[in-house]
Structure formats: structure tokens, C-alpha cells
């Protein structure tokens, strides 16, 4: 299988602060990779580096065998980018923004107009294509960004917070379109805090914290490796927390949430035994999920914790 991204030892410092530290991973043709992590974990910075919007300080990066240090402009010709920020020319209308952007890629005017009209029709932007961008709502702005990423038929997509500021209908349209692109052997990287995007779209996931990759692999395999097959969840009143923590903290890996404690079982621990130990509380045994993996590496306020 062809590798479309090879990242080796990528590092980035900003104002003497290390934002990314020794990032290494590969992505194959037709795969979707999710990058998850708490705020300020480095995922958006990594996405900007991968899409050649900012430079990295150390390491090597190849996109479709193109050296990002030497030929970033050639990489930009084969990728589609959907950033978190609204980076349009606000003096131009939606259709003008889309056609102007596509013109930088050497497409003919007739093809640009044809593809623009098709995208606007598909995503219900026909009625707003000639009005001011200021008149568009957040959902329409995100759709316009999505159309811009699609119009040049890129080989690789770099998408930051896909489902932010969109409604459920648009979410379904985006997911459907990206699944079609995967079937066409297009590759996708998503940076997100929405684990539903990862569950639905991604073949691989990277978990980041404090600028480092702390887990990397197939979502289901990572859950099994770091969390296990099952989780025990205890519903505990805050006034009883100290009592139960006396039982928990020396026996289990755990994470405290607002009204519950989640127990991560070790290989020699059975959920049934944990239930017996906490018979007086509300307890639940359930299948471990990607959200449990994410929770294990972050605290309830989504800050990095020591492992």
C-alpha cells in the first residue's frame, strides 16, 4: 500500500516553548487518520505543518513523496484544506471566493464555474452564492469551506474540527462525502475533539497531549491495549467520594468525573469483583469505548495528566 504521508521526528518551537515534540507516523493511500487531544495539545499546529501552512523546526516530512522542506508549494497543489478559522476574502461573495481559489490551481474558467455550481447545488448554497459573506450563518460558512476543499479534487484532505458550527444534516452530508472520497483512495487527516468523527470515519487515530503522540494505531486496538474490554463505572455522590476513594485508589486505575468514577481494569482484575467491592453504590459494567481511551489520558477538565 502506498504511503502518502511520512512524518519523522517533527518538532516545533514557538517563543521558546516546544509545541510539537518528535512527531512520527505514516498514512497510507485511502486511509483516514484522526488526531485527537485536549485543547493546546498541538493537534492544530500539527495539521498546519502537514498542510505546509507553517514550517517545522526539526525532522522530515514527505507528502506523496514530495519533501515538505524543499517543495511546499508543490504539496499545496495536491491537498485540500478545511481550517478551523474562517479564512475567506470577506470583500467577495461566496461564488467569487470559490472560483478565485480554484483559479490558483490552473483549472479552466468553464470547469471552475461548472464545479462551483454543482457544489453549491449539492450543499444548498445556490440562494446565497452572490450575497455578502457577512450574511451567511456559521453552518453556511463551514459548507463553503468544505466546498473549497473539494473543488480542486485533491489527493489528501487536512480538516480541522469538521463538525464545529454545523447542523446534523450538514454533518451527514460531510460524512457521506468523505466516505466516498475514501473509496476513491483519497486520504484524510482530521484534527478534532469530536470522537464521533473518529468512530465513523477513521482507520487510525493519534492521541496527543502536550505536543507529543501518546497513542497511535487502530481505534479499536488502542482501546483494547490501553483501556481493556470493559469499564466499571460508579455513580457516587460527592459527599461519599472520600469513602469510596479509600477503596479505589490503591486497587484500580481510575478517573474522577463530576458524578462518577470510571475504573480501568488491569489484566488480572474482573469487573464482577469490582462490582462486589462497591455493592452499595450504583455500578455499571459496559464495553470500553474510544471516549474511555481519551478520558484515560486527560482529566475531567481536559488537561494532560501523568501516566
C-alpha positions, 0 to 999 in steps of 0.5 A, spaced: 500 500 500 502 506 498 504 511 503 502 518 502 504 521 508 511 520 512 512 524 518 519 523 522 521 526 528 517 533 527 518 538 532 516 545 533 518 551 537 514 557 538 517 563 543 521 558 546 516 553 548 516 546 544 509 545 541 510 539 537 515 534 540 518 528 535 512 527 531 512 520 527 507 516 523 505 514 516 498 514 512 497 510 507 493 511 500 485 511 502 486 511 509 483 516 514 487 518 520 484 522 526 488 526 531 485 527 537 487 531 544 485 536 549 485 543 547 493 546 546 495 539 545 498 541 538 493 537 534 492 544 530 499 546 529 500 539 527 495 539 521 498 546 519 505 543 518 502 537 514 498 542 510 505 546 509 501 552 512 507 553 517 514 550 517 517 545 522 523 546 526 526 539 526 525 532 522 522 530 515 516 530 512 514 527 505 507 528 502 506 523 496 513 523 496 514 530 495 519 533 501 515 538 505 522 542 506 524 543 499 517 543 495 511 546 499 508 549 494 508 543 490 504 539 496 499 545 496 497 543 489 495 536 491 491 537 498 485 540 500 484 544 506 478 545 511 481 550 517 478 551 523 478 559 522 474 562 517 479 564 512 475 567 506 476 574 502 470 577 506 470 583 500 467 577 495 461 573 495 461 566 496 461 564 488 467 569 487 471 566 493 470 559 490 472 560 483 478 565 485 481 559 489 480 554 484 483 559 479 490 558 483 490 551 481 490 552 473 483 549 472 479 552 466 474 558 467 468 553 464 470 547 469 471 552 475 464 555 474 461 548 472 464 545 479 462 551 483 455 550 481 454 543 482 457 544 489 453 549 491 447 545 488 449 539 492 450 543 499 444 548 498 448 554 497 445 556 490 440 562 494 446 565 497 452 564 492 452 572 490 450 575 497 455 578 502 459 573 506 457 577 512 450 574 511 451 567 511 450 563 518 456 559 521 453 552 518 453 556 511 460 558 512 463 551 514 459 548 507 463 553 503 469 551 506 468 544 505 466 546 498 473 549 497 476 543 499 473 539 494 473 543 488 480 542 486 479 534 487 485 533 491 489 527 493 489 528 501 484 532 505 487 536 512 480 538 516 480 541 522 474 540 527 469 538 521 463 538 525 464 545 529 458 550 527 454 545 523 447 542 523 446 534 523 444 534 516 450 538 514 454 533 518 451 527 514 452 530 508 460 531 510 460 524 512 457 521 506 462 525 502 468 523 505 466 516 505 466 516 498 472 520 497 475 514 501 473 509 496 476 513 491 483 512 495 483 519 497 486 520 504 484 524 510 487 527 516 482 530 521 484 534 527 478 534 532 475 533 539 469 530 536 470 522 537 464 521 533 468 523 527 473 518 529 468 512 530 465 513 523 470 515 519 477 513 521 482 507 520 487 510 525 487 515 530 493 519 534 492 521 541 496 527 543 497 531 549 502 536 550 505 536 543 507 529 543 503 522 540 501 518 546 497 513 542 497 511 535 494 505 531 487 502 530 481 505 534 479 499 536 486 496 538 488 502 542 482 501 546 483 494 547 491 495 549 490 501 553 483 501 556 481 493 556 474 490 554 470 493 559 469 499 564 466 499 571 463 505 572 460 508 579 455 513 580 457 516 587 455 522 590 460 527 592 459 527 599 461 519 599 467 520 594 472 520 600 469 513 602 469 510 596 476 513 594 479 509 600 477 503 596 479 505 589 485 508 589 490 503 591 486 497 587 484 500 580 486 505 575 481 510 575 478 517 573 474 522 577 468 525 573 463 530 576 458 524 578 462 518 577 468 514 577 470 510 571 475 504 573 480 501 568 481 494 569 488 491 569 489 484 566 488 480 572 482 484 575 474 482 573 469 487 573 464 482 577 469 483 583 469 490 582 462 490 582 462 486 589 467 491 592 462 497 591 455 493 592 452 499 595 453 504 590 450 504 583 455 500 578 455 499 571 459 494 567 459 496 559 464 495 553 470 500 553 469 505 548 474 510 544 471 516 549 474 511 555 481 511 551 481 519 551 478 520 558 484 515 560 489 520 558 486 527 560 482 529 566 475 531 567 477 538 565 481 536 559 488 537 561 494 532 560 495 528 566 501 523 568 501 516 566 
